[in-house]
């Protein structure tokens, strides 16, 4: 039975002229170990994607570098032809090497190739949203994004991309991108323990631009994890549920893309994100990142 999108935690958000559920799904974990190669359970991966749509999720996040090219092909196999309400957000700007690294690939010809591979693997004529991935595995790096972002803006003008965003970006790079072409989302590391983008989130909210945090439980110290677990235990919830619910309540422009390769965990995440946190809960949780 299809669930109404309005029943998902957080409701809806506009990505430009596209409307998506604030609770989305990140496909990264569907690839093999280290986000390399095919999944151990192909049928299970397809089932997770179909269940996400069945639950009413209309925002799926992916990248050609996942696998590489594995998750996009799984998405196509599971869901194509896509429901009109479903929007797929992908990333370009990095590839994979034989060691499982993520070297940058931001030259114009590399970006054009990546966009065409995404179109081919997803079975689309135009990509709903393409994020330019910046920086490296250690995080954002202060450098100009003008050359690669201008390439994506040209592909947008050609009709191959509907909307643009940036990922792993500094506030300065976000501003630089907006001078070149409109953006609909910023995808960065942010969670209870990593609050460095607080000001950026509020600035983007005022402009109706989405902020999409990745790794909702990433980079916690043992003390921070213990503090989160204590709150979760008191609320009779899991740490992941509390972390997701906190993100949804942090700002209306935050979109969630938790990933999992398990249908059970997917359903648990949906239910958990709907947890209602009191002012006292929020004050205690906010202190974790202090």
Residue pairs with C-beta under 8 A, 6 or more apart in sequence:
1 54
2 54
2 56
3 54
3 55
3 56
4 56
5 12
5 21
5 56
5 57
5 58
5 85
6 12
7 56
8 21
8 22
8 23
8 55
8 56
8 57
8 270
9 22
9 23
9 244
9 245
9 248
9 270
9 273
9 274
10 21
10 22
10 23
10 248
10 256
10 273
11 21
11 22
12 19
12 20
12 21
12 22
13 19
13 20
13 21
13 22
13 210
13 252
13 253
13 255
14 20
14 208
15 59
15 87
15 89
15 128
15 129
15 163
15 184
15 185
15 210
16 129
16 162
16 163
16 182
16 184
17 162
18 87
18 128
18 129
18 162
18 163
18 184
19 58
19 85
20 58
20 59
20 87
20 255
21 56
21 57
21 58
21 59
22 59
22 248
22 254
22 255
22 256
23 57
23 59
23 248
23 255
23 256
23 270
23 273
24 57
24 58
24 59
24 60
24 61
24 212
24 255
24 256
24 257
25 49
25 52
25 57
25 59
25 60
25 61
25 257
25 258
25 259
25 266
26 60
26 61
26 62
26 214
26 257
26 258
26 259
27 49
27 60
27 61
27 62
27 66
27 71
27 74
27 75
27 259
28 35
28 61
28 62
28 63
28 66
28 71
28 259
29 35
29 259
29 260
29 261
30 39
30 45
30 48
30 49
30 66
30 70
30 71
30 74
30 259
30 261
31 37
31 38
31 39
31 66
31 67
31 70
31 71
32 38
32 39
32 40
32 67
32 70
34 100
35 65
35 66
35 67
35 96
35 100
36 67
36 68
36 96
36 100
37 67
37 70
38 67
38 70
39 45
39 70
39 74
39 261
41 261
42 74
44 261
44 262
44 263
45 74
45 78
45 261
46 74
46 77
46 78
47 263
48 260
48 261
48 262
48 263
48 266
49 60
49 74
49 75
49 78
49 79
50 78
50 79
51 263
51 266
51 267
52 60
52 266
53 79
53 83
53 86
55 266
55 267
55 270
58 83
58 85
58 86
58 87
59 87
59 89
59 255
59 257
60 75
60 86
60 87
60 88
60 89
61 88
61 89
61 90
61 187
61 212
61 257
62 71
62 72
62 75
62 88
62 89
62 90
62 91
62 122
63 71
63 72
63 90
63 91
63 92
63 94
63 133
64 72
64 90
64 91
64 92
64 114
64 117
64 118
64 121
65 91
65 94
65 95
65 96
65 102
66 72
67 73
67 96
68 95
68 96
69 117
69 121
72 90
72 118
72 121
72 122
73 121
75 88
75 122
76 121
76 122
76 123
79 86
80 122
80 123
82 88
87 128
87 129
88 122
88 124
88 127
88 128
88 129
89 128
89 129
89 130
89 131
89 165
89 185
89 212
90 118
90 122
90 127
90 129
90 130
90 131
91 130
91 131
91 132
91 133
91 167
91 187
92 105
92 111
92 114
92 115
92 118
92 130
92 131
92 132
92 133
92 152
93 104
93 105
93 106
93 111
93 114
93 131
93 132
93 133
93 134
93 148
93 167
94 102
94 103
94 104
94 105
94 133
95 102
95 103
95 105
95 110
95 114
96 102
97 103
101 137
102 136
102 137
104 136
105 111
105 114
106 132
106 147
106 148
107 148
108 147
108 148
108 151
111 132
111 148
111 151
111 152
111 155
112 151
112 155
115 127
115 130
115 152
115 155
115 160
115 161
116 160
118 124
118 127
118 130
119 125
119 126
119 127
119 160
126 159
126 160
126 161
126 162
127 160
127 161
127 162
128 162
128 163
129 161
129 162
129 163
129 164
129 165
129 184
129 185
130 152
130 155
130 161
130 163
130 164
130 165
131 164
131 165
131 166
131 167
131 185
131 187
132 145
132 148
132 149
132 152
132 164
132 165
132 166
132 167
132 177
133 167
133 168
134 140
134 141
134 143
134 145
134 166
134 167
134 168
134 169
134 173
135 141
135 168
135 169
136 168
139 168
139 189
140 168
140 169
140 170
140 173
140 188
142 170
142 172
142 173
143 173
144 173
144 176
145 166
145 169
145 173
145 176
145 177
146 176
146 180
149 164
149 166
149 176
149 177
149 180
149 181
150 180
152 161
152 164
152 181
153 164
153 180
153 181
155 161
156 162
156 163
156 164
156 181
163 182
163 183
163 184
163 185
164 177
164 181
164 182
164 183
164 184
165 183
165 184
165 185
165 186
165 187
165 210
165 212
166 173
166 174
166 177
166 183
166 186
166 187
167 186
167 187
167 188
168 187
168 188
168 189
169 177
169 186
169 188
171 197
171 199
171 200
171 203
174 183
174 186
174 200
174 204
177 183
183 209
184 209
184 210
185 209
185 210
185 211
185 212
185 255
186 200
186 204
186 209
186 210
186 211
186 212
187 211
187 212
187 213
187 214
188 197
188 200
188 211
188 212
188 213
188 214
189 213
189 214
189 215
189 218
189 219
190 196
190 197
190 201
190 211
190 213
190 214
190 247
191 213
191 215
191 216
191 217
191 218
191 219
191 220
191 243
191 247
192 220
192 224
192 228
192 243
192 246
192 285
192 286
192 288
192 289
193 219
193 220
193 221
193 224
193 288
193 289
194 218
194 219
194 289
195 289
197 211
200 211
201 211
201 250
201 251
201 253
201 254
202 251
204 210
204 211
204 253
205 211
205 251
205 252
205 253
208 253
209 253
210 253
210 254
210 255
211 251
211 253
211 254
211 255
212 254
212 255
212 256
212 257
213 247
213 254
213 256
214 257
216 240
216 243
216 244
216 247
216 256
216 258
217 228
217 239
217 240
217 243
220 228
224 288
224 289
225 239
227 284
227 287
227 288
228 239
228 242
228 243
228 285
228 288
229 239
231 242
231 281
231 284
231 285
232 238
232 239
232 241
232 242
235 242
235 275
235 277
235 281
237 245
237 272
237 275
238 268
238 272
240 258
240 268
240 269
240 272
241 268
241 269
241 271
241 272
241 273
241 275
242 272
242 275
242 277
242 285
244 256
244 258
244 269
244 272
244 273
244 275
245 272
245 273
245 274
245 275
245 276
245 277
246 277
246 282
246 285
247 254
247 256
248 254
248 256
248 273
249 277
249 282
256 273
258 269
258 273
260 266
260 269
277 285
